[in-house]
């Protein structure tokens, strides 16, 4: 997510660095598999022409014509039965796929959790009938896709979570609070509710006082109605059955205010939803990209162990 050219350059350089580190890192997981989540027709689509930037940067994805999940499985005999679907961020404009997707997925797989990096559609009026629901449809479909195949993939269908970074955190929080109404075909009535949620410096709200304006504009358009803004302000949608949630954020984040995480945590507490909030005084937006992977994943893995007790 970017406001200035300086911020953008820093994020792109970090993404490139992550690509190099990922390529050089030893692999301790089963070779990844890419699977299309829609076997036939992709819903909410129309013919149109995407306009892509002239310069494309490695590690970032600018368009997703066919939503997919890329699976990273633990080495044989190392699986603990859990799974997580990972939504990279990028202001609903791009996907920071390598730095916030693949890097995290490998860490989870090495810890025994099967990870699926979701390539979700980026909202665009030229290719979608209703761009506001496109990403959520893909998140719902990914949850249905993984849960349907859980036993075949060696996964416990009651231990499948959703994880998101930045705008991907908004998508993860949206799935966590909008799972009762299916926006995809689901005649089997498979549960779309995540069993747990992990939010990394997330956009939570679409309200003027909290939101990241680029993310809101890209998802909801330039002048969304009050009803639409409220519907996608996930702090207003928390309920007693919202899944257990882990949240982390930096207090000096000047792109996505830490108040997004604080407000969401407070709402979870009010509804007695188990929640854990980790705040760091410094680090800025995207702070996990510049840290050793274990420095921020270790507390998550410890928290996940408590879910089984």
Long-range contacts (C-beta under 8 A, 24 or more apart in sequence): 1-89, 1-90, 1-91, 1-166, 1-167, 1-203, 1-212, 1-214, 1-215, 1-255, 1-256, 1-285, 2-91, 2-214, 2-255, 3-214, 3-254, 3-255, 7-255, 7-285, 11-96, 11-286, 11-289, 12-57, 12-60, 14-99, 14-286, 14-289, 14-290, 15-57, 15-58, 15-59, 15-60, 15-96, 15-98, 15-99, 15-289, 16-57, 16-58, 16-59, 18-59, 18-98, 18-99, 18-103, 18-289, 19-58, 19-59, 19-98, 19-99, 21-103, 22-98, 22-102, 22-103, 22-106, 25-106, 27-106, 28-75, 28-109, 28-110, 29-72, 29-73, 29-74, 29-75, 29-106, 29-109, 29-110, 30-72, 30-73, 30-74, 30-75, 30-76, 30-109, 32-70, 32-71, 32-72, 32-73, 32-105, 33-70, 33-71, 33-73, 34-68, 34-69, 34-70, 34-71, 35-68, 35-69, 35-70, 35-71, 35-145, 36-66, 36-67, 36-68, 37-67, 37-68, 37-69, 37-138, 37-141, 37-142, 37-145, 38-66, 38-67, 38-141, 42-66, 42-67, 43-137, 43-183, 43-184, 43-185, 44-128, 44-129, 44-130, 44-133, 44-134, 44-137, 44-183, 45-127, 45-128, 45-129, 46-127, 46-128, 46-129, 47-127, 48-124, 48-125, 48-126, 48-127, 49-126, 50-124, 50-126, 50-127, 51-126, 58-98, 59-96, 59-97, 59-98, 59-99, 60-90, 60-94, 60-95, 60-96, 60-97, 60-98, 61-88, 61-94, 61-95, 61-97, 61-119, 62-94, 62-122, 63-122, 64-95, 64-119, 64-120, 64-121, 64-122, 65-127, 67-118, 67-119, 67-120, 67-121, 67-138, 67-141, 67-142, 68-118, 68-119, 69-116, 69-117, 69-118, 69-119, 69-142, 69-145, 69-146, 70-101, 70-102, 70-105, 70-116, 70-117, 70-119, 71-114, 71-115, 71-116, 71-153, 72-102, 72-105, 72-106, 72-108, 72-109, 72-114, 72-115, 72-116, 72-117, 73-109, 73-114, 73-153, 73-154, 74-109, 74-110, 74-111, 74-112, 74-113, 74-114, 75-109, 78-112, 79-112, 79-113, 79-114, 79-154, 79-155, 80-111, 80-112, 80-113, 81-154, 81-155, 81-156, 81-159, 82-112, 82-113, 82-114, 82-155, 82-156, 82-159, 82-160, 82-161, 82-304, 83-113, 83-114, 83-115, 83-116, 83-146, 83-150, 83-153, 83-155, 83-156, 83-159, 83-160, 83-161, 84-108, 84-113, 84-114, 84-115, 84-116, 84-160, 84-161, 84-162, 84-163, 84-198, 85-116, 85-118, 85-139, 85-142, 85-143, 85-146, 85-160, 85-161, 85-162, 85-163, 85-194, 86-115, 86-116, 86-117, 86-118, 86-163, 86-164, 86-168, 87-118, 87-120, 87-139, 87-162, 87-163, 87-164, 87-165, 87-168, 87-169, 87-171, 87-172, 88-117, 88-118, 88-164, 88-165, 88-168, 89-164, 89-165, 89-166, 89-167, 89-168, 89-169, 89-201, 90-122, 90-166, 90-167, 90-168, 91-166, 91-167, 91-212, 91-214, 91-215, 91-218, 92-122, 92-123, 92-135, 92-167, 92-170, 92-214, 92-215, 92-218, 92-219, 93-122, 93-214, 93-218, 94-122, 95-119, 95-120, 95-122, 95-168, 96-165, 96-166, 96-286, 99-286, 99-289, 100-165, 100-166, 100-168, 100-200, 100-288, 100-289, 103-293, 104-163, 104-165, 104-293, 104-297, 107-293, 107-294, 107-297, 108-297, 111-297, 111-301, 113-304, 114-153, 114-154, 114-155, 116-142, 116-146, 118-142, 120-171, 122-218, 123-218, 123-219, 125-221, 131-219, 131-221, 132-219, 132-220, 132-221, 132-224, 132-228, 132-232, 133-183, 135-171, 135-174, 135-219, 136-171, 136-174, 136-175, 136-178, 136-183, 137-183, 137-184, 139-171, 139-172, 139-174, 139-175, 140-175, 140-179, 140-182, 140-183, 140-184, 140-192, 141-184, 143-175, 143-179, 143-192, 143-193, 143-194, 144-184, 144-186, 144-190, 144-192, 147-190, 147-191, 148-188, 148-190, 158-195, 159-195, 159-196, 159-307, 159-308, 160-194, 160-195, 161-194, 161-195, 161-196, 161-197, 161-198, 161-243, 162-194, 162-196, 162-197, 162-198, 163-197, 163-198, 163-199, 163-200, 164-198, 164-199, 164-200, 164-202, 165-200, 165-201, 165-202, 165-286, 165-288, 166-200, 166-201, 166-202, 166-203, 166-212, 166-215, 166-255, 166-256, 166-285, 166-286, 167-203, 167-212, 167-215, 167-218, 167-219, 168-202, 169-199, 169-200, 169-201, 169-202, 169-203, 169-204, 170-202, 170-203, 170-204, 170-215, 170-219, 170-232, 170-234, 172-197, 172-198, 172-199, 172-202, 173-197, 173-199, 173-202, 173-204, 173-234, 173-264, 174-232, 174-234, 176-234, 176-242, 176-243, 176-245, 177-234, 177-237, 177-238, 177-239, 177-242, 178-237, 193-241, 193-243, 194-243, 195-243, 195-244, 195-307, 196-243, 196-244, 196-245, 196-246, 196-304, 196-307, 197-242, 197-243, 197-244, 197-245, 197-246, 198-245, 198-246, 198-300, 199-245, 199-246, 199-247, 199-248, 199-261, 199-264, 200-248, 200-249, 200-288, 200-296, 201-248, 201-249, 201-250, 201-253, 201-256, 201-261, 201-285, 201-286, 201-287, 201-288, 202-247, 202-249, 202-256, 202-260, 202-261, 202-264, 203-256, 203-260, 204-233, 204-234, 204-235, 204-260, 204-261, 204-263, 204-264, 205-233, 205-234, 205-235, 205-260, 205-263, 206-230, 206-232, 206-233, 207-233, 210-235, 210-257, 210-259, 210-260, 210-263, 212-255, 212-256, 234-264, 235-260, 235-263, 235-264, 235-267, 236-267, 238-264, 238-267, 238-268, 238-270, 238-271, 238-273, 239-271, 240-271, 240-272, 240-273, 242-268, 242-271, 242-273, 243-273, 244-273, 244-274, 244-275, 244-307, 245-273, 245-274, 245-275, 245-276, 246-275, 246-276, 246-278, 246-299, 246-300, 246-303, 247-275, 247-276, 247-277, 247-278, 248-277, 248-278, 248-279, 248-280, 248-296, 248-299, 249-278, 249-279, 249-280, 250-279, 250-280, 250-281, 250-282, 250-283, 250-284, 250-285, 250-287, 251-279, 251-280, 251-281, 251-282, 252-281, 252-282, 252-283, 252-284, 253-283, 253-284, 253-285, 253-287, 254-284, 254-285, 255-284, 255-285, 256-285, 276-303
